[in-house]
């Protein structure tokens, strides 16, 4: 056996820490537990019930997300994804930038300057600023930010405009769409 001098337990500690770090990332991506079927519930009814519960949870989450962002944000604006680097997935480095151009302001100081959002891919899926992590070239998102120069550091969240259902935000998105040729 190898001697590690004054650190005889080094191999054991390395094993413990590597196991702890490797399992923690796996646990972070584990799906939440699913409720079992009710007694006597058919497979079809069970699936329908779970889908309805998931849909209700998602709707509640989206409504809360919009309400909280509307209260917190100093700037709110619609921006369009204009460029993605790299353009081909084979060239992708992790993370990589996506560029957006503000096109309509609801709140805050208006600017038309391009800004960048960083997109990364993990074993759990994409990460970035809100829905920007799954946006497509040309897609419009509603961004929420704090005061300051328009950079990724001031951004709070981004929600695809087709998901907006808050009355004030819906009216803003509708006015923007009406202005488009």
C-alpha positions in Angstrom: 0.0 0.0 0.0 1.1 3.5 -0.8 2.2 5.7 2.1 0.8 9.2 2.3 3.2 10.4 5.0 1.5 12.7 7.5 -1.9 12.2 5.7 -2.7 8.5 6.1 -6.4 9.0 5.7 -6.1 10.9 2.4 -7.5 8.1 0.2 -10.5 7.6 2.4 -11.2 11.3 2.5 -10.9 11.6 -1.2 -13.4 8.7 -1.7 -15.8 10.3 0.8 -15.7 13.7 -0.8 -15.9 12.4 -4.4 -18.9 10.3 -3.5 -20.6 13.3 -1.7 -20.0 15.6 -4.7 -21.0 13.1 -7.3 -24.3 12.1 -5.6 -25.3 15.7 -4.7 -25.4 16.7 -8.4 -27.4 13.6 -9.2 -29.9 14.3 -6.5 -30.3 17.9 -7.6 -31.7 16.6 -11.0 -33.9 13.9 -9.6 -37.6 14.4 -10.5 -39.9 15.0 -7.5 -41.8 12.0 -6.2 -45.1 11.2 -7.8 -48.2 10.5 -5.7 -49.4 6.9 -6.1 -52.7 6.1 -7.7 -55.7 6.3 -5.4 -57.3 3.0 -4.4 -59.4 1.7 -7.2 -58.2 4.5 -9.6 -57.8 3.4 -13.2 -54.5 4.1 -15.1 -56.3 6.6 -17.4 -57.9 8.5 -14.5 -54.6 8.5 -12.6 -52.7 10.0 -15.6 -55.5 12.6 -16.2 -55.4 13.6 -12.5 -51.6 14.0 -12.5 -51.8 16.0 -15.7 -54.5 18.3 -14.3 -52.5 18.8 -11.0 -49.3 19.6 -13.0 -51.2 22.0 -15.2 -52.7 23.8 -12.1 -49.3 24.0 -10.4 -47.7 25.4 -13.5 -50.5 28.0 -13.9 -50.1 29.0 -10.3 -46.3 29.2 -10.6 -46.5 31.3 -13.8 -49.1 33.7 -12.2 -46.9 34.1 -9.1 -43.8 34.6 -11.2 -45.4 37.5 -13.2 -46.9 39.1 -10.0 -43.6 39.0 -8.2 -41.6 40.2 -11.2 -44.0 43.1 -11.8 -43.5 44.3 -8.2 -39.8 43.8 -8.1 -38.6 45.0 -11.5 -37.5 48.6 -12.2 -37.4 47.9 -15.9 -39.8 45.7 -18.0 -39.4 45.3 -21.7 -39.9 43.1 -24.7 -36.8 41.9 -26.5 -36.3 39.7 -29.5 -33.6 37.0 -29.8 -31.4 38.3 -32.6 -28.3 36.0 -32.6 -27.0 32.9 -31.0 -23.3 31.9 -30.8 -22.5 29.3 -31.9 -25.2 28.8 -34.6 -24.6 25.0 -34.8 -24.9 22.8 -31.8 -21.6 20.9 -32.8 -19.7 24.2 -32.2 -21.3 24.8 -28.8 -19.1 25.7 -25.9 -20.6 25.6 -22.5 -21.7 28.3 -21.6 -22.4 30.4 -24.7 -24.1 33.8 -25.4 -27.5 34.6 -26.8 -28.1 38.2 -27.9 -31.4 40.1 -27.5 -32.6 43.5 -28.8 -35.1 45.5 -26.8 -38.1 46.4 -28.9 -40.7 47.9 -26.5 -40.6 49.3 -23.0 -43.2 49.0 -20.3 -41.2 50.4 -17.5 -37.7 51.8 -17.1 -35.2 53.7 -19.3 -35.6 52.8 -22.9 -32.6 51.6 -24.9 -32.2 49.8 -28.1 -28.8 48.4 -27.3 -28.2 44.6 -27.8 -27.5 42.7 -24.6 -26.3 39.3 -23.9 -27.6 36.4 -21.9 -25.5 33.4 -21.1 -26.9 30.0 -21.8 -25.4 26.9 -20.3 -26.3 23.2 -20.5 -26.1 20.9 -17.5 -27.2 17.3 -17.0 -30.4 18.8 -15.6 -31.0 20.8 -18.8 -30.4 24.4 -20.0 -29.9 27.3 -17.6 -30.0 31.0 -18.1 -32.3 33.9 -17.4 -35.8 32.5 -17.2 -37.3 31.4 -20.5 -34.2 32.8 -22.4 -32.6 29.4 -21.7 -35.1 27.8 -24.1 -35.8 30.6 -26.5 -35.5 30.4 -30.3 -34.0 32.9 -32.8 -36.6 35.6 -33.5 -38.7 34.8 -30.3 -39.9 37.6 -28.2 -39.5 37.5 -24.4 -40.7 39.9 -21.7 -37.6 40.8 -19.5 -37.7 42.0 -15.9 -34.7 43.8 -14.5 -33.3 46.0 -11.8 -31.9 49.6 -12.3 -28.6 49.8 -14.0 -26.9 49.4 -17.4 -28.7 46.7 -19.4 -26.5 43.6 -18.8 -27.2 40.1 -17.6 -26.3 41.1 -14.1 -29.4 43.4 -13.7 -31.8 40.9 -15.2 -34.3 39.2 -12.8 -36.3 37.0 -15.2 -37.5 36.5 -18.8 -40.9 35.1 -19.8 -42.0 34.1 -23.3 -44.6 36.6 -24.4 -47.0 33.9 -25.3 -47.1 32.7 -21.7 -48.0 36.2 -20.3 -51.4 36.2 -18.6 -51.2 39.0 -16.0 -53.8 41.6 -17.0 -51.4 44.6 -17.0 -48.7 42.7 -18.8 -51.1 41.2 -21.3 -52.4 44.7 -22.2 -48.8 45.8 -22.8 -48.0 42.7 -25.0 -51.3 43.3 -26.9 -50.4 46.9 -27.6 -46.9 45.8 -28.8 -48.4 43.3 -31.2 -50.9 45.8 -32.5 -48.1 48.2 -33.4 -46.3 45.5 -35.5 -46.8 45.5 -39.3 
